[in-house]
């Protein structure tokens, strides 16, 4: 199992317990250092600093690849998807989470709230006299619909078998930060919407794809 954008290795223990040999790749050396600190003694867990758009693995190497909470931050997201499918075996599984363009919560946070916070940061530091810290907010966030995400995954050699929506948050930022417990309780109750006609309200969705056996590794479909 390959985890692209593994962060501090949150999924590592669960996947090891399921019997997988785990490989984690992240662009941050600090994240990889944390992974090695926690799982360095496990011979079935491997970690490396790497670029999602240029994975240092041979064709068809993994049974499955996952990429959660990462793809929206990558300008070369199509290249990353193609690379993940390249290193997955024919018949193997790909799981990717995408932020949902149709979600009011995701659209508000990305297009309104984050830009507003960035504009107000200089004013805040000017009024408080504190030294301005680097922003933790990404300057690039791309939202997707299930249709556009499906088109990309299918173009590069996989058949989409399932799409599941998640995080039905009605508390637009900063309300979710001001009332986190209430927002969480409401969101948990609304998770049942993921199977109904209002599933498109989910802030994100996880797409599951199966790598086509007919497409030889390194020669993925360009349809």
Secondary structure, 3 states (H helix, E strand, C coil): CEEECCCCCCCHHHHHHCCCCEEEEECCHHHHHHHHHHHCCCCCEEEEECECCECCCCCCCEEEEEECCCHHHCCCHHHHHHHHHHCEEEEEEEEEEEEECCCHHHHHHHHHHHHHHHHHHHHHHHHHCCCCCCCCCCCCCCCECHHHHHHHHHHCCEEEEEEEEECCCCCCCCHHHHCHHHHHHHHHHHHHHHHCCCHHHCCEEEEEEEECCCCCCCCCCCC
